[in-house]
């Protein structure tokens, strides 16, 4: 049963993620991204990580996607438009070649990483401290919160400032000159 559920959630996540990129309407992309986040939360539940699943739903499908919807609605972009000729001319064939080379390098890196997986799915490249069988279990949500707001407080605050700057940038871009 868990295997079937895994394949269902994985298929939903992959298909929704591919459709996010392929949509011309940004509202559909946002909704499909929420679907993908929901499928990822289902995968976290299957991995016995309910806190991570709930965090995925609350933070990503909730807060971040509301921000994305706000920006899309604020910019009022009904659908994706082709690049202007001046920008398309600047990218040109050389930009396409660079993109193709980077895609090829990503594919080679993925094949290399997959070739270094052992039968149990663990990488033989990781030191022992980073392998799951050596990881210390997290005892409670309180310990996670304490670590988040003490050891990782700077990263947490930088992320909040980054989101605030993105919102201000969206408002400035959407402002109409009178």
NORLINHU-V968041 format. One record per residue. N is the residue number from 1. RES is the residue in three letters. OMEGA is omega as a letter, one per 30 degrees, with the letter a starting at -180 (NA if undefined). Layout:
BEGIN
<<N | RES | OMEGA> <N | RES | OMEGA>>
END
This chain:
BEGIN
<<1 | UNK | l> <2 | UNK | l> <3 | UNK | l> <4 | UNK | l> <5 | UNK | l> <6 | UNK | a> <7 | UNK | l> <8 | UNK | a> <9 | UNK | a> <10 | UNK | l> <11 | UNK | l> <12 | UNK | a> <13 | UNK | a> <14 | UNK | a> <15 | UNK | l> <16 | UNK | l> <17 | UNK | l> <18 | UNK | l> <19 | UNK | l> <20 | UNK | a> <21 | UNK | a> <22 | UNK | a> <23 | UNK | l> <24 | UNK | l> <25 | UNK | a> <26 | UNK | l> <27 | UNK | l> <28 | UNK | l> <29 | UNK | a> <30 | UNK | a> <31 | UNK | l> <32 | UNK | l> <33 | UNK | l> <34 | UNK | l> <35 | UNK | l> <36 | UNK | l> <37 | UNK | l> <38 | UNK | l> <39 | UNK | l> <40 | UNK | l> <41 | UNK | l> <42 | UNK | l> <43 | UNK | l> <44 | UNK | l> <45 | UNK | l> <46 | UNK | l> <47 | UNK | a> <48 | UNK | l> <49 | UNK | a> <50 | UNK | l> <51 | UNK | l> <52 | UNK | l> <53 | UNK | l> <54 | UNK | l> <55 | UNK | l> <56 | UNK | a> <57 | UNK | a> <58 | UNK | a> <59 | UNK | a> <60 | UNK | a> <61 | UNK | l> <62 | UNK | a> <63 | UNK | a> <64 | UNK | a> <65 | UNK | l> <66 | UNK | l> <67 | UNK | l> <68 | UNK | l> <69 | UNK | l> <70 | UNK | a> <71 | UNK | a> <72 | UNK | a> <73 | UNK | l> <74 | UNK | l> <75 | UNK | l> <76 | UNK | l> <77 | UNK | a> <78 | UNK | l> <79 | UNK | a> <80 | UNK | l> <81 | UNK | l> <82 | UNK | l> <83 | UNK | l> <84 | UNK | a> <85 | UNK | a> <86 | UNK | a> <87 | UNK | l> <88 | UNK | l> <89 | UNK | l> <90 | UNK | l> <91 | UNK | l> <92 | UNK | a> <93 | UNK | a> <94 | UNK | l> <95 | UNK | l> <96 | UNK | l> <97 | UNK | l> <98 | UNK | l> <99 | UNK | l> <100 | UNK | l> <101 | UNK | l> <102 | UNK | l> <103 | UNK | l> <104 | UNK | l> <105 | UNK | l> <106 | UNK | l> <107 | UNK | l> <108 | UNK | l> <109 | UNK | l> <110 | UNK | l> <111 | UNK | l> <112 | UNK | a> <113 | UNK | l> <114 | UNK | a> <115 | UNK | a> <116 | UNK | l> <117 | UNK | l> <118 | UNK | a> <119 | UNK | a> <120 | UNK | l> <121 | UNK | l> <122 | UNK | l> <123 | UNK | l> <124 | UNK | l> <125 | UNK | a> <126 | UNK | l> <127 | UNK | a> <128 | UNK | a> <129 | UNK | a> <130 | UNK | l> <131 | UNK | a> <132 | UNK | a> <133 | UNK | l> <134 | UNK | a> <135 | UNK | l> <136 | UNK | l> <137 | UNK | l> <138 | UNK | a> <139 | UNK | a> <140 | UNK | l> <141 | UNK | l> <142 | UNK | l> <143 | UNK | l> <144 | UNK | l> <145 | UNK | l> <146 | UNK | l> <147 | UNK | a> <148 | UNK | a> <149 | UNK | l> <150 | UNK | a> <151 | UNK | a> <152 | UNK | a> <153 | UNK | a> <154 | UNK | l> <155 | UNK | l> <156 | UNK | a> <157 | UNK | l> <158 | UNK | l> <159 | UNK | l> <160 | UNK | l> <161 | UNK | l> <162 | UNK | l> <163 | UNK | l> <164 | UNK | l> <165 | UNK | l> <166 | UNK | l> <167 | UNK | l> <168 | UNK | l> <169 | UNK | l> <170 | UNK | l> <171 | UNK | a> <172 | UNK | l> <173 | UNK | a> <174 | UNK | a> <175 | UNK | l> <176 | UNK | l> <177 | UNK | l> <178 | UNK | NA>>
END
